Amino acid sequence: MKDFQAGRIDQQTHYKSFQPNPINRGWVLDDMALIQLLGQADRELGRLDMYSDYIPNIDLFISMHVLKESTQSSKIEGTQTNMEEALLDQEDVALDKRDDWEEVQNYVAAMNHAIANLQTLPFSSRLIRETHRILMQSVRGKHKQPGEFRLSQNWIGGATLNDAVFVPPVHTSIGELISDIERFVHNDDNYFPELLKIALVHYQFETIHPFLDGNGRVGRLLITLYLVSKGILKQPVLYLSDFFERNRSLYYDNLMRVREKNDLQQWLKFFLVGVIETAQSSITTFDNILKLQKQVDSQIQTLGSRTTNAQKVINYLYQRPMIDAAKVGDVADISPASAYKLIADLERFGILKEITGGKRGKMYLFADYLQLFTNNK
């Protein structure tokens, strides 16, 4: 790995681009600090995977992990929607924030679609392009070839190619470079630890920048897809975008350091630290969810005949912790009057909090639950 060469600078007609070297080859680990970090990351990931096995109805909570990933990954690209805003219906979102809101919703849809597709489709170019198509559907990048690799030159930073921070490879080499990633992912002949494999795949994907827009979001989404596709995680419960967003400068600097100084080790170490911290944080979140769940269950058990309906509403709130009276009625299949009585009960327990302050169109938030995802740094 000490002899790693990231690629070369190619002179084009009026600019210079970076041509990455293939990654599908034999790799030798020779950095003890990296090996130690890898062992710790593997242990923490194993703990998280085992922990998720013992959580009843874990599917209820995964949607909030996906929503957090969606808002944080989009935030790295400049989108300003927070989790509370992302929970709103489109008509309740301010007009000047709808573009950002739609991008977050597309990320959620792309992640869910990709995870579902892993049942029948391998981690592949086709899966990547299909995921990108959903991500870019009807949003700001909708005219930039959704679901198709670019047919022209793009760049990162700067106003033009000539003052760009980084210029990815020419579009004519994208097909072969993506095929190289595919071969690397499915290469069982040359062993390379899976966490380092996806760290290297993420770096290479971001370096290739195969789409005209959405590369960062797709590249981060691929990390979770890879871990699930390889059976390292049984459930999609590890998302690194929050770590990358909190360390945004280091994230970009370490990627550039590979290209400019061939320092792959530093990127891999940064990635593994992200896995360790995120796995630990996710375990803490799940632990706090179980404590909150126990508290809420004990509260609604006092409602007698209304307990069953309250449980239906609570299960909905674990997936989407914002609700109005009409949705309470739909979820529990009860009349509007009964829905308001149930809301009053949940407000009395402190489970729901009214957040709009209006006499009509009131919205209620399961604030203690949402806080587990927004404050757990």
N, C-alpha and C positions, 0 to 999 in steps of 0.2 A: 504493500500500500504506500510505502515511502516513495516508490518510483512512479506514483500515479501522475499521469498527464491529462489534464481536463480536456484539452483540445488545442485549436490553433486559430489565429486571426487570419481570415481570408480577405483579400482585397477584391471588392466588387467594382463596378464601373465608377460610381461616385461616392462610395462609402466602404467601410470595413465591417465585416460580420464575424461572429464567433462560431466556429464549427466544432461541436463537441465530439470527442472520441467515443466509440461504442463502449458499453458497459458490460455486455455479455461476454465475460471471459473469466478465467480463474482469478481468485482474490486470496491474498494471504494476510491474516491479521497478525501484526507485529507490534502493536502498541498496548502495553499492559494497562495503562489508565483507561483506554477505550474498552478493553476486555472486562475490566472491573465494572465499568459503567453498564456494559451490556448485561452482565450477570445481575446487577441490581434492577435494571429495567425489566429483564425477563421475570424476576421474582415479583416485582410490583404488578406487572401485567397479569401474571398467574394468579396473584391474590385477587385482583379485580375480577378476573374471569370466574374464579371460584365463588367470590362474593355474589356475583350476579346470578349464580346457580341457585342460591338459597333465598333469593328475594321473591316472595309470592307476587304473581301478576306483574312481573318486571316490564312487560310490554306497555303497561299503563304509564311508566315513567320514562321510557326511551324517547317518546315524542318530545319531551322537554329538553332532553340532551341534544336532540337534533335541532330544536329551535335555538338553543344557546349557540351551538356550532354555526348555525346559519347566520345569526346576527353578528357573531364575532368574526367569522371568515369574511363576511361582507363588509364589516367595519374596517378591516385591513385595507380594503379597496376604496374606502372613503364613504361607504354607505352609513347613514346615521341612525337607522332604526334600532331602538332598544327592544328588549324582550317584551315589555309591557305593550309597546306600540305594535309589535309583531303579532300579538294576540288579538288585536282588534279586527273586526270585519272591514272590508275595503271601504264601505260607505262611511265608516266612522273615522277614517284616517284623513287628516288634513290634506287638501289638494297638493300642497307643496311638498308633501312627504310620501305621496303615493308611489312615485317611481322607486324610492328606496324600499318601501314596504313590499312592492311587487318583487323586487330582486331577492329579498329574504324569503318570501313565499316560494319562489322558484327554486331556491337552494333546498328548502325543505322537500319540495316535490321531487327534485333531482336525486337527493339522497335516498328518499324512500323508494323511488322507482329503481335505483341502482341496487339497493340492498335486496329488493324483491327479485330482481333479474339475476342475481347471483345463484339462484336456485337452478337456473337453466343455461346461464351464459357465463363463460369463464372470464376472469380478469383479462381484458383484451382491448384492442383498438376499437372494436365495435361497441363495447360497453362504455368506453371513454367518450366516443362520439355521441352515443345515445344520451348519455348523462349531460353532455354539453348542450345538446339540442333542447332538453327540458329546461336547463338552467337559463338559457338565453331567449326562451320563448316569450314574445310580446313585451320585452323590456328594452332598455336603452341600447342593448347590443343586438337587437333582433335583425338588423340589416347586415350584420357581420358574419354571415355564413354559419348560422347555428347548426351544430352537428357535423360540420365539415372542417377539415384541416385547411388552413389558410393557403391562398394562391398568390399571395403578395408578401412583401417584406413588412415586418412590424418592428417596434423598438420599445425600450423601457426607459422612461425619464427623458427629459429634454423636449424641445418643441419640434425638432426635425431629426432625421437620421444622422445628420452631421454633428449635433451636440447631444446625442443620446447617451445615457449612462451605460446602456448595454444594448447591443444589436444581436438578436438570436440568429440561428443559421438561416440560409436561404430556403425558400419554401420547397424547392425541388428535392431537398434532402430529407424532408419531414417523414415521408413514407418509410424510408429505410431506418431512420432513427427510432421511430415508434415501433417498428418491427423488432429492432434490437432490444427495446425495453420488454416487449412481449416475450422474446426468447429468453431474456435474462430472468424474468418472473417465473417462467416455467422450466428453467434449467435445473434439473435435479442431479446432473452429472458433476457439476462443480459446486460444492457446498459453500454457502455463505449464509450467516445467521439472518433469519427473516426480518428482524427489526432493522438491521443494517441494510438489508436489501430494499426495504420500502423507503428508508431514508435516502438511499442512493437513487431510487426510482423518482422520488419527489424532486430531488435536486436536478436530475436529468430532464424530467418533464418541464420544470420551470425554465431550464436553460434552452430547451427546444422551443418553448412557447408556441405550440402548434396551432393555436387558434388566434383569430384577430382580437378576441376579447374573452374574458372569463377564465384565463389560464390559471391565475392564482387560486380561485375558488375551486376549480376542477382538481387542481393538483393537491390541494389540502383534503378534499373529499376522497381522493384516491387512497389516502392513508388508511382511513377506516375501512374502506371497501377491501383493501388488500388483507388487512388483519382478519376480517370476517371470512374472506374467500379462502384463506389458508387454514382456517379453523383455529387460529390463535385466540380469537375471541368468538364465543358462541353467540353473543349478542353485540350489536353495534353500540358499545358504551364508552369508547375512548375517542375523544375529539381534541386535537391539538391546537385548534385555531385560537382558543382563549390564551394559551401560552404564547403562541406566535404574536398575537396582538399586543399582549403586555410587554413583549420583548421585540417589538417590531423592528427597531434599528438593528439589533443583533441578528434577527432573522434574515433581513436583506443583506447585511454585511457578511454574514457567514456564507450565504449562497454566492455572493460575489467573490469572496476570498478563495473559494474553490476554483473559480474561472480564472482569476488573476494570478493566484499564487500556488495553484495545485494543492491547496491545503484541505484535503478531504477529511482528515481526522477531526479538525475543529468543527466542521459541519456535523459530522456523525456524533460527536460528543454533545453538541448543542441539542441535536435531535433527541438523543437518549435522555438527557436531563429533562427535556419536555415530556417524554413518555413517563419518566419516574414521577415528576411533579403532578402531571395530569392524572395518572393512575391513582396516586395517593389522594388527590383532591376528589376524584370520582368516588373513591371508597368512603371518604368522609361525607360526601353528599348522600350516598345511599344509606349510610348509617343514620344520618339525620332524618332522611325520609322515613325510615322504619320507626324512629322515635316519634315523629310527628303523626305517622299513621296510627300508632298505638294510642296516642293521645286523642286523636279525632275519633277513632273507633269507640273509645270509652265514653266520649261525650255523646255521640249519636245513639248509643245503646239506651240512653235515658229517654228517648223519644217515643218509646212504646210502639204503637202501630205505624208510626211514621218512619221508623228506623230503616225499613227496606227501601223506601223512596229516597231517604237521605243518603243511603249507601250508593244508590245509583247515581245521584248527583255528585257525590264525592269522587266516585270512580271516573266520572267525566272530567272533574276538576283536576285530577292527577295528570290527565292528558292535555288539558287546556284550562288553566286556572283563572279564566275570566268568563263570566256568564251573565245573562239577563233573565228576567222572569219568564219570558217566552221559552227560552231554552230549558230552563228548569222544568217547565210544564211538559215539554217534548221528551226530555230525558227520563223523567219519572212517570210520564203518561198520566198527569193529573190536571185538574182544572186550574185556571188562573188564580182563583182565590186560594186554593190549596198550595199553589206554587209560592205565593207571597207569604203564606204562613210558614212554609218550610224555609224560605229565605230568612224570615225573622228569627227562626230557631237557630239557623247557622250564623246569623249576625250576633245573636246573644252569646253563642259559644266563642265568638271571635274568629270563626273559621272564614266567614265572608266579611268583606268591608266594602261599603258603597264608595265608589271613586269618582262619580260624575257630578254629584251635588245637585242634580236636577230633579224636578218632580216627575218628569217623564223620561223615558229612555234610560232608566238607571242601569248602570253596569256595576257588577260586583266582582271583587278580586279575592282569590285565595292567597292573600299576601304572604303569609308565613311560608307557604310552599314555594312561591315564586322567589322569595328571598334566598332560599337554599341554592338557587342557581345563579343568582346575581351577586351574592356577597361572599361566596366560597372561593377565595383567591388563594 
